[in-house]
Amino acid sequence: MASYLILTPPGAPNRSGISNRYRDETRFIRDGFSWAAFLFPTFWMLFHRLWLHAVAAFLLQGIALELIRQPGFFVAGAAIWLGVHLLSGLEGPDAVGQRLINRGWEIENLVSARDLATAEEIHFSQVEQEPEGDIPSNNWNIPATNKNSSPPGPSFGLPGYDGGR
């Protein structure tokens, strides 16, 4: 199971009065390894607007490839190249969450779920729905009409409520 960090945009109302607009803008960030970030770190970071991270990854990958070309530095270049890919795969989603928090987004919740759809269902099921309005009250005080003519108490020799015979 994965955990999902749930972030709401700045200026969003509290959970009890959440509207569909803010529900659509709520971000669910999976806390775990990202294969896309591992395979294509620079492009993934550019897609998620992590500009400085993308520049650093691009430069480190360039240095790593240059070291791989040099005789005797293949292992060092491969280690740097693999390190950039592993670091972006492991810490990339956290960097996206931190970027949003730094921009004013608020941490709403942390949910453990198998997939994104389940995480959304768990989170939004906990959100209180707005009341639709008052239910009109009718005359619910209907008098009981009892037509029983037998005397009160036990019948057929059964014990009464007081336990006696």
C-alpha positions in Angstrom: 0.0 0.0 0.0 1.1 3.5 -0.8 0.5 6.7 1.2 -0.8 9.8 -0.5 -0.1 13.3 0.6 -3.3 15.4 0.1 -2.7 19.1 -0.6 -5.4 21.8 -1.0 -4.8 25.1 -2.9 -4.3 28.3 -1.0 -7.5 30.0 -0.1 -9.5 26.8 -0.1 -12.3 26.7 2.5 -12.1 24.2 5.3 -13.2 20.6 4.7 -16.7 21.1 6.0 -17.5 23.6 3.2 -15.4 22.2 0.4 -16.8 23.0 -3.0 -16.4 21.1 -6.3 -14.0 23.7 -7.5 -11.5 23.0 -4.7 -12.3 19.3 -4.9 -11.0 19.4 -8.5 -7.9 21.3 -7.5 -6.9 19.0 -4.6 -3.6 17.3 -5.3 -2.8 13.7 -4.3 0.9 13.1 -4.3 2.0 9.5 -4.0 4.8 9.0 -1.5 6.9 6.4 -3.1 9.2 5.5 -5.9 8.4 7.1 -9.3 9.4 5.1 -12.3 8.9 8.0 -14.6 11.2 10.2 -12.5 13.8 7.3 -12.4 13.8 6.7 -16.2 13.6 10.4 -17.4 14.7 12.6 -14.5 15.2 15.9 -16.3 12.0 15.7 -18.3 10.0 14.6 -15.3 11.3 17.5 -13.3 10.6 20.0 -16.1 7.1 18.6 -16.4 6.5 19.2 -12.7 8.1 22.6 -12.8 11.1 21.8 -10.6 13.3 24.1 -12.6 16.5 24.2 -10.4 16.3 20.5 -9.8 16.0 19.8 -13.6 19.1 22.1 -14.3 21.1 20.3 -11.6 20.1 16.8 -12.9 20.9 17.9 -16.5 24.4 19.1 -15.4 25.1 16.1 -13.3 24.0 13.7 -16.1 26.3 15.6 -18.5 29.2 15.4 -16.1 28.5 11.7 -15.6 28.4 11.0 -19.4 31.7 12.9 -19.9 33.3 10.9 -17.1 32.1 7.7 -18.7 33.9 8.6 -21.9 37.2 9.2 -20.1 39.4 6.2 -19.7 39.5 5.0 -16.0 36.5 7.0 -14.9 33.7 4.8 -16.2 32.7 3.6 -12.7 32.6 7.1 -11.3 30.5 8.4 -14.2 28.2 5.4 -14.0 27.8 5.9 -10.2 26.9 9.6 -10.7 24.5 8.8 -13.5 22.8 6.1 -11.5 22.8 8.3 -8.4 20.9 11.1 -10.2 18.3 8.6 -11.5 17.8 6.9 -8.1 17.6 10.2 -6.3 15.1 11.6 -8.6 13.0 8.4 -8.5 13.0 8.3 -4.7 12.8 12.0 -3.8 11.1 13.5 -6.8 7.5 13.2 -5.5 8.6 14.7 -2.2 10.1 17.6 -4.1 6.8 18.2 -5.9 5.0 18.3 -2.6 7.5 20.6 -1.0 7.3 23.0 -4.0 3.5 23.2 -3.5 3.8 23.7 0.2 6.2 26.5 -0.3 3.7 28.1 -2.7 1.1 28.2 0.1 -0.7 24.9 -0.4 -1.9 23.3 2.8 -1.5 19.7 3.9 -5.0 18.4 4.3 -4.5 14.7 5.0 -2.3 11.6 4.6 -4.1 8.5 3.4 -2.9 5.0 2.9 -4.5 3.3 -0.1 -3.8 0.8 -2.9 -4.2 3.3 -5.7 -5.2 6.9 -6.5 -8.9 6.2 -6.9 -9.1 4.5 -3.5 -7.2 7.4 -1.9 -9.6 9.9 -3.4 -12.6 7.8 -2.2 -11.3 7.6 1.3 -10.4 11.3 1.5 -13.6 12.7 0.0 -15.8 10.3 2.1 -14.5 12.0 5.2 -15.5 15.4 3.9 -18.7 16.6 5.4 -21.3 17.4 2.7 -23.1 20.7 2.7 -26.7 20.4 4.1 -29.2 20.6 1.3 -31.8 22.4 3.4 -34.3 21.9 6.1 -36.7 19.0 5.9 -40.2 20.3 6.4 -41.7 19.0 9.5 -45.2 17.5 9.4 -47.5 16.7 12.2 -45.7 13.7 13.5 -47.5 13.7 16.9 -50.3 11.3 16.0 -52.4 10.4 19.0 -52.6 6.7 19.7 -56.1 5.3 19.6 -56.2 2.1 21.7 -59.5 0.3 21.5 -58.4 -2.5 23.9 -61.1 -3.2 26.5 -59.3 -5.9 28.5 -57.9 -4.9 31.9 -54.3 -4.1 32.1 -51.9 -6.8 33.4 -50.8 -10.2 32.4 -53.0 -12.5 30.4 -53.1 -16.3 30.1 -51.2 -16.7 33.4 -48.1 -15.1 32.1 -46.1 -13.0 34.5 -46.4 -9.3 34.3 -43.7 -6.7 33.9 -43.3 -6.6 37.7 -42.3 -10.2 37.7 -45.3 -11.5 39.8 -48.0 -14.0 39.0 
